[in-house]
């Protein structure tokens, strides 16, 4: 059963493990939601867009929690990045 889970990374602390299928679904939706433009997307718009891309994601639990957790993992692994100094928080492909 442990093989169907992934240990997430966090930029500054220990992160949880989640089911690999759940991770893959959220990762795909997040990477699809982030436009390939320099200004990226706000975190608030990311939440909304991810839910529109795959409405079934809420079947896994809190969309907000999963988007936040997987987003932090993607930041820690260098796939996406926060735009420095942007307020509100903006995210783009690294």
Secondary structure by P-SEA (a helix, b strand, c coil): ccccccccccccbbbbbccaaaaaaaaaaaaaacccccccccaaaaaaaaaaacccccccccaaaaaaaaaaaaaaaccccccccccccccccc
